Amino acid sequence: MPPRKLRCTFALEDCARQSGFSAIGGVDEAGRGCLIGPVYAAAVILDPDRPIRGLNDSKQLDAETREGLAVLIRERAIAFAIASASAAEIDRINILQASRLAMRRAVVALSVAADFLLVDATTVDLPLPQRAVIHGDALSRSIAAASILAKTSRDAHLCELDRLYPGYDLASNKGYGVPAHIAALERLGPTTEHRMSYAPVRERAQRTLFAEAGF
């Protein structure tokens, strides 16, 4: 949780512009801590002439505010793109590298090429000037915008998974390891969309296999 004193501004973007950059992309991800589904990422190039009030770390906003801001970001941004890395990719290359892969996919998908990146707490595997910013989603409006698009897109996908896999309450818990989700894993076992490399999922999958084998 970032300190309360942090303010989400255009200061980092302004600094990049003073250094000669013009298409500054904010990049962030959502869903690293979830037990199921893809990790999502977004890249956003905001238009300084079309400001959006209220941008902040998506985790600090309620769902209704996030959804409203997501609409404004899509309408007013110079460019934006949303991408993901699947649960299978997460299991194969680990969540950190899968998050960076999703970020890379989002940046590459921008309709306007970024010439500088502000990235929340990590870097993107692309030959672009960039800066990793700790608590970036609470400091940079571009990163905050990316965090909102990534979060709202992933939440929408979890609602789809909830319809496909009833019983796990995914529309409510959004895939996090809350008691109701853990209890559903105990009762139903994991789905093909669960992240098998995550201990709570792996352990319950093993129990299911042992039970089916009669142990």
N, C-alpha and C positions, 0 to 999 in steps of 0.2 A: 504494500500500500504506500503510494508516494506521500511525502509530507504535505500537510495542508497548505503550506506557504507557496507551493509551486503554482505558477500561473501559466495558462495556455495562451501563447501569443504568437505573433509572426516574427519574433526576434531572430530566430535561427534562419528563417527564410530570408529575412532582410539582410542578414550577414552574408548569406550565400549570393544574393543578388549584388551586393556591394563588391563581391569578388568576381563578378562578371557572368554568373550563371543566371539563366532566365526560366528554364522549365524545371522547377524544383519539385521532386516527387516525395511525398511522405509515404512510408511503408510500415505496415504492422500486420500482425496475425491474430487469430482467435481460435481458441479450442485446444491449446496444448495440454491442459490438465484433464480433458474429458476422457472417458473410457471407451467411447464409441464414435465412429464416423471420421470424416476427414478433418484435417486442420485447414483452416481457411486463411487467406491473406488478401490484402488489398493494397493497391498503389493509387495515390491521388495527387494530381497536380491542381492545386486550387488557383482560382483567379483572384488576384489581390484587388481587382476592381469590382468584384462581386462578393463581398464579405458575407460570412454566415455566422450569426450570433449564436453563442452557446456551445461551440465546439469544445470538447474535453474528452479525456479518457473515457472510453465506452463503459468501463466498469463503474464509473462514477455517475452514470446516467440511468434513469429508469427506462423501461422498455418503450414506453410511449414516446419519450423524448428522443431516444435513439432512432426510432422509426421515422419520426418527423424530420430529424436532421439528415437521415439517410436520403430522404426524398430531395431535400435541398442540395445536398452534396452532388447527387446525380444530375440535378438541374443546372447547377452553377459552376461545377468544376470544369476546368479546361479539358481534362481527361481523367478517367478512372478505369480501373480494371480489377476484377476479382478472380482469384484462382484458388486451387486447393491441392492438397496431397492426400491420397487415400489412406485408409486404415492399413491396407496391405503395404503401402510404401512406408508408413510410419513403423510398422513391425520390421521391415527389412532394413531401413537405414537409420532408425531412431528418430524420436520426435524433434530434436533440435535440427537435424539435417532435413527432415521433412518440412519443418516450418520454413527453413531457408529456401527449400525447393519451391514451396508454394509462393513465397515472396518473389523469387526470381521469375516464376511464371507470370505473376501479376505485373511486374515491371515490364517484361517483354511484351505483354499484351496491350500496353497503353497505346492509344491511337495517336498520341503525340509523344514523341520520344523524350524522356527525361534527360537532362544533362547534369543533374546533381540529385543525390538521394539523401534524405533524412530517414534513418531507420531506427525503430525502437529496439535498443539494447543489443543489436547484432549488426552484421553486415550481409549484403547480398552478393552472391557469386556472379558478379558481372563487372566488366572493365569500365566502371563509371566512378567518377569522384563521388564519395559518399561519407557520411558521418553517422556512427552509431551513437545514439543518445539514450542514456539511462533515464528512465521515466519519461521517455520521449512523448508518449501519448498524453501526458499531463503538461508538457512544455511546448510542444509544437502543434499548431493547428492543422498542419498537413498530416502529421502522424496521427493526430486525434481523428481526423476525417477518415483516414485509412482504417483505424481501429473500429470506428462505427460501421463502416461498410463490411468489414470482415465479420464483425460480431452479428450484425443483423442478417447477413447472408447465411452464416452458419446456423443461427437460431431457426431460420426458415427451413433449412435442410433437416434439422432435428425434428421439426414438426412433420416433415415428410416421412422420416424414419419412424416416427411414432405411429403413423398410419400403417406402415409396412410391418412393424413389430409391436403390436399392442401388448401391454402388460408391463413395460419398463418405465412408463410415465415420462417418456423422453420429451414430450412437448412442454412439460413442466420443469423437469430437472436439467434439460438441455445437455444430457449426457454426462453430467458430473457424478462423482461417486458418492452421492447422498445416500442415507440409509435405505430409502425406498428402492433406489436403483440397485444397490448391493443385494437387498432382499430378493429382487426380481432375478438377479443373476443366480442366486442360490436356488431359487424355485424353478427357473426356466432354462438356466444355462446361457452362455453367450450366443449372440447371433453372428452371422458372417461379417457384420459391420463392426463388431467390437474389436478393440485393439488387444490382440493376444499377447503382446509384449508387456502390457501393463499388469503388474502383480495381481490386483484384485480380480482381473478377468482371467488371467492364466491359472490362478489357484482354483477358481470355481470351475473352469473348464476341465482341469485335472480331476476334480471331485466328481464331475459328471461322468467322465470316462471310467473312473473307478467304479462308480455306482452301476453303470451299464454293464461293466465286466463282472459284476457280482461281488466286488470286494467290500 
